[in-house]
Amino acid sequence: MALSIVHRVTGMALYFGTLLLAWWLIAAASGPGAYANVQAFTASSIGRLIVFGYTWALMHHLLSGIRHFVWDLGYGFKPNEREALTWGALIGGVSLTVLVWIAAYAIGGGR
């Protein structure tokens, strides 16, 4: 039940995070000055925390969506299967988020 609530909360967080993504895209199209403003925000501690949270919300919501898809196919309703899918979505979301950030830092040189 708690993960179902978290799935809904991450879905709402994705709406707000997508505004940040739109700001970044619009700034990139607007020119170097606007883009520098967005980069300054996302490079700050609060900006990185927000982007990290957005990444986690995206990964968690993706895996929870796959869990719901499995249920829509008629599988995963036994108690042990539900438990495994729940833990898989939770641990997988955190793991994928950390992996994405490690890859981003490795590719981007720590920027």
Z-matrix of the N, CA and C atoms (Angstrom, degrees):
N
C 1 1.445
C 2 1.522 1 110.67
N 3 1.329 2 116.57 1 -42.75
C 4 1.469 3 119.67 2 -178.73
C 5 1.520 4 110.85 3 -63.45
N 6 1.329 5 117.36 4 -38.26
C 7 1.454 6 119.76 5 -179.89
C 8 1.524 7 111.58 6 -69.66
N 9 1.303 8 117.17 7 -29.07
C 10 1.454 9 120.60 8 175.33
C 11 1.526 10 110.26 9 -65.10
N 12 1.314 11 116.08 10 -39.89
C 13 1.464 12 120.49 11 177.31
C 14 1.527 13 109.91 12 -67.04
N 15 1.323 14 116.62 13 -42.28
C 16 1.466 15 120.80 14 178.63
C 17 1.528 16 109.84 15 -62.44
N 18 1.325 17 117.74 16 -37.60
C 19 1.463 18 121.58 17 177.66
C 20 1.527 19 110.05 18 -60.01
N 21 1.310 20 117.31 19 -43.00
C 22 1.464 21 121.11 20 178.85
C 23 1.531 22 111.35 21 -67.77
N 24 1.329 23 116.32 22 -40.31
C 25 1.468 24 120.58 23 179.63
C 26 1.530 25 110.10 24 -65.86
N 27 1.326 26 117.40 25 -42.24
C 28 1.462 27 119.02 26 178.63
C 29 1.529 28 110.75 27 -65.82
N 30 1.312 29 116.84 28 -33.42
C 31 1.462 30 119.72 29 175.79
C 32 1.522 31 111.28 30 -62.13
N 33 1.332 32 116.64 31 -41.96
C 34 1.470 33 120.20 32 176.79
C 35 1.526 34 110.91 33 -68.41
N 36 1.330 35 117.78 34 -38.08
C 37 1.464 36 121.24 35 178.97
C 38 1.525 37 110.60 36 -63.64
N 39 1.313 38 116.70 37 -32.37
C 40 1.459 39 119.95 38 179.19
C 41 1.526 40 111.53 39 -65.24
N 42 1.337 41 117.44 40 -32.20
C 43 1.462 42 119.69 41 175.95
C 44 1.527 43 110.35 42 -61.35
N 45 1.326 44 116.52 43 -46.47
C 46 1.466 45 120.20 44 -178.02
C 47 1.529 46 111.42 45 -71.78
N 48 1.321 47 117.36 46 -37.80
C 49 1.456 48 120.72 47 176.99
C 50 1.512 49 112.16 48 -65.74
N 51 1.317 50 116.70 49 -31.26
C 52 1.453 51 120.44 50 178.37
C 53 1.530 52 110.51 51 -69.05
N 54 1.316 53 117.52 52 -27.73
C 55 1.462 54 119.82 53 173.04
C 56 1.526 55 110.40 54 -63.49
N 57 1.326 56 116.90 55 -39.76
C 58 1.463 57 121.27 56 176.02
C 59 1.530 58 110.46 57 -63.69
N 60 1.312 59 116.58 58 -42.18
C 61 1.462 60 121.20 59 177.70
C 62 1.527 61 110.48 60 -63.01
N 63 1.324 62 117.39 61 -42.33
C 64 1.463 63 121.00 62 177.99
C 65 1.529 64 110.57 63 -64.17
N 66 1.336 65 117.55 64 -40.53
C 67 1.462 66 121.87 65 177.05
C 68 1.526 67 110.15 66 -58.42
N 69 1.337 68 115.95 67 -43.95
C 70 1.455 69 121.15 68 179.95
C 71 1.535 70 111.01 69 -63.17
N 72 1.323 71 117.23 70 -45.54
C 73 1.465 72 121.32 71 -179.60
C 74 1.525 73 111.66 72 -65.52
N 75 1.329 74 116.73 73 -42.52
C 76 1.465 75 120.23 74 178.77
C 77 1.526 76 110.17 75 -64.89
N 78 1.329 77 116.61 76 -40.67
C 79 1.461 78 120.33 77 178.64
C 80 1.521 79 110.90 78 -64.77
N 81 1.322 80 117.26 79 -39.41
C 82 1.465 81 120.51 80 178.75
C 83 1.528 82 110.66 81 -62.74
N 84 1.326 83 116.94 82 -35.03
C 85 1.460 84 120.97 83 179.35
C 86 1.527 85 112.30 84 -80.61
N 87 1.336 86 116.73 85 -19.80
C 88 1.464 87 120.95 86 -175.27
C 89 1.518 88 113.67 87 -85.29
N 90 1.309 89 117.92 88 -23.54
C 91 1.455 90 119.04 89 177.95
C 92 1.516 91 112.91 90 133.93
N 93 1.323 92 116.11 91 174.12
C 94 1.469 93 121.20 92 -174.60
C 95 1.528 94 114.23 93 -62.38
N 96 1.331 95 117.86 94 -36.47
C 97 1.462 96 120.27 95 -178.81
C 98 1.521 97 112.35 96 -65.27
N 99 1.320 98 116.26 97 -47.85
C 100 1.466 99 120.88 98 179.47
C 101 1.527 100 110.49 99 -65.59
N 102 1.325 101 116.00 100 -39.21
C 103 1.464 102 120.30 101 -179.89
C 104 1.533 103 110.72 102 -66.16
N 105 1.318 104 116.69 103 -38.38
C 106 1.473 105 120.94 104 178.41
C 107 1.529 106 110.91 105 -63.02
N 108 1.333 107 117.70 106 -35.35
C 109 1.464 108 121.11 107 177.59
C 110 1.525 109 111.74 108 -63.99
N 111 1.326 110 115.74 109 -43.96
C 112 1.467 111 119.79 110 179.34
C 113 1.527 112 109.62 111 -66.55
N 114 1.324 113 116.39 112 -43.12
C 115 1.461 114 120.17 113 179.54
C 116 1.530 115 111.27 114 -62.63
N 117 1.312 116 117.12 115 -37.35
C 118 1.465 117 120.11 116 177.74
C 119 1.524 118 110.47 117 -64.63
N 120 1.326 119 116.54 118 -40.22
C 121 1.465 120 119.47 119 178.75
C 122 1.525 121 111.31 120 -66.71
N 123 1.327 122 116.53 121 -47.54
C 124 1.466 123 118.81 122 -176.65
C 125 1.525 124 112.22 123 -72.02
N 126 1.319 125 118.08 124 -18.56
C 127 1.463 126 121.09 125 176.72
C 128 1.528 127 112.25 126 -83.95
N 129 1.337 128 116.75 127 -13.84
C 130 1.464 129 119.90 128 178.32
C 131 1.526 130 109.90 129 -74.02
N 132 1.309 131 115.55 130 165.04
C 133 1.481 132 119.90 131 -179.30
C 134 1.523 133 111.24 132 -60.48
N 135 1.319 134 117.12 133 -46.54
C 136 1.471 135 119.81 134 -178.92
C 137 1.533 136 110.43 135 -67.22
N 138 1.326 137 116.71 136 -36.73
C 139 1.466 138 120.10 137 178.11
C 140 1.517 139 111.97 138 -64.12
N 141 1.319 140 116.08 139 -43.52
C 142 1.477 141 119.30 140 178.88
C 143 1.528 142 111.32 141 -66.08
N 144 1.327 143 115.47 142 -37.07
C 145 1.465 144 119.17 143 177.58
C 146 1.525 145 110.51 144 -63.95
N 147 1.323 146 116.48 145 -41.50
C 148 1.471 147 120.35 146 178.97
C 149 1.527 148 110.36 147 -66.00
N 150 1.319 149 117.50 148 -44.22
C 151 1.464 150 120.47 149 -179.88
C 152 1.532 151 110.72 150 -66.83
N 153 1.339 152 116.54 151 -37.38
C 154 1.469 153 119.69 152 175.94
C 155 1.530 154 109.96 153 -62.97
N 156 1.331 155 116.73 154 -44.72
C 157 1.463 156 120.87 155 177.70
C 158 1.517 157 112.24 156 -62.01
N 159 1.334 158 115.94 157 -38.81
C 160 1.462 159 120.11 158 177.61
C 161 1.533 160 110.05 159 -63.91
N 162 1.326 161 115.74 160 -42.15
C 163 1.469 162 120.08 161 178.70
C 164 1.521 163 110.70 162 -61.51
N 165 1.346 164 116.17 163 -45.03
C 166 1.465 165 119.08 164 178.94
C 167 1.522 166 110.74 165 -63.63
N 168 1.332 167 117.10 166 -43.60
C 169 1.469 168 120.31 167 -179.97
C 170 1.528 169 110.24 168 -59.88
N 171 1.326 170 116.15 169 -40.57
C 172 1.460 171 120.32 170 179.53
C 173 1.524 172 111.53 171 -64.53
N 174 1.324 173 116.39 172 -47.58
C 175 1.466 174 120.33 173 -178.77
C 176 1.530 175 111.64 174 -66.37
N 177 1.322 176 116.01 175 -44.29
C 178 1.461 177 119.50 176 -179.35
C 179 1.531 178 110.54 177 -64.58
N 180 1.325 179 116.22 178 -43.86
C 181 1.457 180 119.76 179 -178.88
C 182 1.528 181 110.49 180 -65.08
N 183 1.331 182 116.86 181 -37.23
C 184 1.462 183 120.93 182 176.87
C 185 1.522 184 110.75 183 -60.90
N 186 1.329 185 116.31 184 -49.93
C 187 1.471 186 119.17 185 -177.77
C 188 1.522 187 112.13 186 -68.78
N 189 1.312 188 117.37 187 -34.79
C 190 1.472 189 119.28 188 175.53
C 191 1.519 190 110.71 189 -67.95
N 192 1.319 191 116.63 190 -34.45
C 193 1.461 192 120.10 191 175.64
C 194 1.516 193 111.46 192 -64.79
N 195 1.324 194 116.79 193 -39.04
C 196 1.469 195 120.57 194 175.89
C 197 1.527 196 109.91 195 -64.71
N 198 1.328 197 116.32 196 -39.03
C 199 1.470 198 120.54 197 177.15
C 200 1.531 199 110.09 198 -60.40
N 201 1.322 200 116.89 199 -44.34
C 202 1.470 201 120.30 200 177.94
C 203 1.525 202 111.30 201 -65.51
N 204 1.319 203 116.58 202 -35.91
C 205 1.464 204 120.11 203 177.43
C 206 1.523 205 111.01 204 -63.35
N 207 1.331 206 115.92 205 -41.95
C 208 1.472 207 120.28 206 176.85
C 209 1.520 208 109.61 207 -59.82
N 210 1.319 209 116.59 208 -42.02
C 211 1.465 210 119.99 209 178.15
C 212 1.525 211 110.97 210 -65.35
N 213 1.342 212 117.04 211 -38.62
C 214 1.468 213 120.17 212 178.28
C 215 1.524 214 111.61 213 -62.76
N 216 1.325 215 116.34 214 -27.78
C 217 1.464 216 119.91 215 176.96
C 218 1.524 217 112.15 216 -79.41
N 219 1.318 218 116.52 217 -6.81
C 220 1.457 219 120.92 218 176.74
C 221 1.517 220 114.81 219 95.18
N 222 1.322 221 117.23 220 14.49
C 223 1.467 222 121.24 221 -178.93
C 224 1.526 223 110.05 222 -113.73
N 225 1.333 224 114.89 223 163.09
C 226 1.457 225 121.05 224 170.75
C 227 1.513 226 115.96 225 80.61
N 228 1.325 227 117.85 226 25.32
C 229 1.466 228 119.92 227 -177.75
C 230 1.530 229 113.93 228 -96.65
N 231 1.314 230 117.49 229 -11.68
C 232 1.463 231 118.98 230 176.82
C 233 1.530 232 107.97 231 -68.28
N 234 1.329 233 117.09 232 149.35
C 235 1.477 234 119.13 233 -176.03
C 236 1.527 235 114.36 234 -54.09
N 237 1.321 236 117.40 235 -42.86
C 238 1.472 237 118.76 236 -179.47
C 239 1.530 238 111.68 237 -70.08
N 240 1.328 239 117.41 238 -32.12
C 241 1.464 240 120.83 239 177.15
C 242 1.526 241 111.24 240 -70.66
N 243 1.328 242 115.92 241 -41.45
C 244 1.469 243 119.37 242 176.23
C 245 1.514 244 111.09 243 -60.87
N 246 1.316 245 115.72 244 -43.06
C 247 1.470 246 121.19 245 178.87
C 248 1.534 247 110.74 246 -61.81
N 249 1.327 248 116.95 247 -43.92
C 250 1.470 249 120.75 248 179.99
C 251 1.523 250 111.34 249 -65.03
N 252 1.330 251 117.01 250 -42.55
C 253 1.461 252 120.01 251 178.48
C 254 1.530 253 111.59 252 -64.90
N 255 1.321 254 115.93 253 -38.17
C 256 1.459 255 120.55 254 179.25
C 257 1.521 256 111.27 255 -64.88
N 258 1.324 257 116.30 256 -49.92
C 259 1.464 258 120.04 257 179.04
C 260 1.521 259 111.17 258 -65.58
N 261 1.332 260 116.64 259 -35.26
C 262 1.460 261 120.54 260 177.76
C 263 1.521 262 111.82 261 -62.47
N 264 1.336 263 116.38 262 -42.55
C 265 1.463 264 120.05 263 178.30
C 266 1.529 265 110.96 264 -66.39
N 267 1.311 266 116.65 265 -40.70
C 268 1.462 267 120.82 266 -178.02
C 269 1.527 268 111.56 267 -68.93
N 270 1.311 269 116.51 268 -53.33
C 271 1.470 270 121.06 269 -178.38
C 272 1.532 271 110.21 270 -69.46
N 273 1.316 272 116.07 271 -39.44
C 274 1.466 273 119.92 272 179.28
C 275 1.517 274 112.70 273 -63.63
N 276 1.329 275 117.37 274 -39.32
C 277 1.459 276 120.79 275 179.13
C 278 1.518 277 111.95 276 -62.74
N 279 1.318 278 115.98 277 -45.14
C 280 1.468 279 120.57 278 178.17
C 281 1.528 280 109.96 279 -66.44
N 282 1.318 281 117.28 280 -44.35
C 283 1.470 282 121.29 281 -178.25
C 284 1.529 283 111.40 282 -63.69
N 285 1.324 284 117.23 283 -46.07
C 286 1.462 285 119.98 284 179.36
C 287 1.527 286 111.60 285 -63.76
N 288 1.328 287 116.62 286 -37.49
C 289 1.459 288 120.04 287 178.11
C 290 1.521 289 110.62 288 -61.96
N 291 1.317 290 116.23 289 -47.34
C 292 1.469 291 119.84 290 179.69
C 293 1.526 292 110.27 291 -63.66
N 294 1.323 293 117.72 292 -41.69
C 295 1.468 294 120.63 293 179.04
C 296 1.530 295 112.09 294 -63.47
N 297 1.323 296 116.83 295 -40.87
C 298 1.464 297 120.23 296 178.22
C 299 1.518 298 110.53 297 -62.67
N 300 1.327 299 117.00 298 -42.59
C 301 1.462 300 120.29 299 -179.42
C 302 1.526 301 111.55 300 -69.67
N 303 1.315 302 117.70 301 -37.17
C 304 1.467 303 120.02 302 175.89
C 305 1.526 304 109.33 303 -63.44
N 306 1.315 305 117.42 304 -45.21
C 307 1.461 306 121.16 305 178.87
C 308 1.528 307 110.86 306 -63.09
N 309 1.320 308 117.20 307 -41.43
C 310 1.464 309 120.39 308 179.95
C 311 1.523 310 111.05 309 -63.34
N 312 1.316 311 117.26 310 -42.19
C 313 1.460 312 120.31 311 178.10
C 314 1.515 313 111.39 312 -68.84
N 315 1.327 314 117.46 313 -36.78
C 316 1.471 315 120.56 314 179.31
C 317 1.531 316 110.66 315 -67.57
N 318 1.315 317 116.46 316 -42.53
C 319 1.466 318 120.64 317 -178.72
C 320 1.533 319 110.84 318 -75.43
N 321 1.333 320 116.04 319 -41.14
C 322 1.453 321 120.60 320 -176.92
C 323 1.517 322 114.72 321 -85.13
N 324 1.301 323 118.72 322 -2.24
C 325 1.444 324 121.25 323 178.39
C 326 1.520 325 113.79 324 72.80
N 327 1.325 326 118.02 325 25.24
C 328 1.463 327 121.40 326 177.12
C 329 1.513 328 114.45 327 83.49
N 330 1.330 329 117.00 328 13.97
C 331 1.457 330 119.56 329 179.24
C 332 1.488 331 111.49 330 -76.28
